[in-house]
Amino acid sequence: MLKQESTLKMAYVDRGFGLKQLNGDSQLQIRLFKKFHKEYITLEDDLRQCIQSGNYSRAHGYVHTLKGVCANLGCHTLFRLSDLLQTQLLSEQVEAETLKSFIDALDGTLKEINRLVCA
């Protein structure tokens, strides 16, 4: 069950936008939030490993996929930072501040989603 939005202050997830994208299907939104959390909980470690080993192509793929998911779920901050990080990964010139901002937004988004779906 999804916690009542009115009791949670949301900085990273625009639940209303996401519901519009899903034609108001809140059960589908719950399933997608759970899948998002499961799939992206290890992304920070995966990205750091890719960048450290010079596998920018794989890191780019992770971020590209995440960006698309964020666009549909209403995770606007993480979407914008994914776009910026994706560009830097393509040029293989990742700025530490960009990566930090991305990781912070990823962490905040995961925490909000966890609070939404876990009562």
C-alpha positions in Angstrom: 0.0 0.0 0.0 1.2 3.5 -0.8 1.6 5.9 2.1 -0.6 9.0 1.9 1.3 11.7 0.0 -0.1 14.4 2.2 1.9 13.0 5.2 5.2 12.9 3.3 7.2 15.9 2.1 8.6 14.9 -1.3 11.7 16.6 -2.7 12.7 14.1 -5.4 9.5 12.3 -6.5 6.6 14.1 -8.1 4.0 11.4 -7.5 1.2 13.4 -9.2 3.2 13.8 -12.4 4.0 10.1 -12.3 0.4 9.1 -11.8 -0.6 11.2 -14.8 2.0 9.4 -16.9 0.4 6.1 -15.8 -3.2 7.2 -16.4 -3.9 7.4 -12.7 -3.0 3.7 -12.1 -1.7 3.9 -8.5 -1.2 0.1 -8.3 1.1 0.2 -11.3 2.9 3.1 -9.8 3.5 1.1 -6.6 4.9 -1.8 -8.6 7.1 0.5 -10.6 8.4 2.2 -7.5 9.2 -1.2 -5.9 11.0 -2.3 -9.1 12.9 1.1 -9.3 14.1 0.6 -5.7 15.2 -3.0 -6.3 17.0 -2.3 -9.6 18.7 1.0 -8.6 19.7 0.4 -5.0 23.2 -0.8 -6.1 23.6 1.8 -8.9 26.0 4.0 -7.0 28.5 1.1 -6.5 28.0 -0.1 -10.1 28.7 3.4 -11.5 31.7 3.9 -9.4 33.1 0.6 -10.4 32.5 1.3 -14.1 34.1 4.8 -13.9 37.1 3.5 -12.0 37.7 0.7 -14.5 37.2 3.1 -17.4 34.0 1.4 -18.6 32.2 4.6 -19.5 30.0 2.9 -22.1 28.5 0.6 -19.5 28.1 3.5 -17.0 26.4 5.5 -19.8 24.0 2.7 -20.4 23.0 2.5 -16.7 22.4 6.3 -16.6 20.6 6.4 -19.9 18.1 3.7 -18.8 17.7 5.4 -15.4 17.0 8.8 -17.1 14.1 7.3 -19.1 12.6 5.7 -16.0 12.9 8.9 -14.1 11.1 10.8 -16.8 8.1 8.5 -16.5 8.0 8.3 -12.7 8.3 12.0 -12.0 11.8 11.9 -10.5 12.7 15.3 -12.0 15.9 16.1 -10.1 17.4 12.8 -10.8 16.3 13.1 -14.5 18.2 16.4 -14.9 21.3 15.1 -13.2 21.2 11.9 -15.2 21.2 14.0 -18.3 24.2 16.0 -17.2 26.1 12.8 -16.1 25.2 11.0 -19.3 26.8 13.8 -21.3 30.0 13.7 -19.2 30.1 9.9 -19.5 30.0 10.2 -23.3 33.0 12.5 -23.2 34.7 10.3 -20.5 35.2 13.5 -18.5 33.1 13.0 -15.3 33.3 15.8 -12.8 33.4 14.8 -9.2 30.8 17.4 -8.3 28.4 16.1 -10.9 28.8 12.5 -9.7 28.3 13.6 -6.1 25.1 15.6 -7.0 23.9 12.6 -9.0 24.6 10.1 -6.1 22.9 12.5 -3.6 19.8 12.7 -5.8 19.8 9.0 -6.4 20.0 8.4 -2.6 17.2 10.9 -1.9 15.0 9.4 -4.6 15.5 5.9 -3.3 14.7 7.0 0.2 11.5 8.8 -0.8 10.4 5.8 -2.9 11.1 3.5 0.0 9.1 5.7 2.4 6.2 5.8 -0.2 5.9 2.0 -0.6 6.9 0.8 2.9 4.4 1.5 5.6 
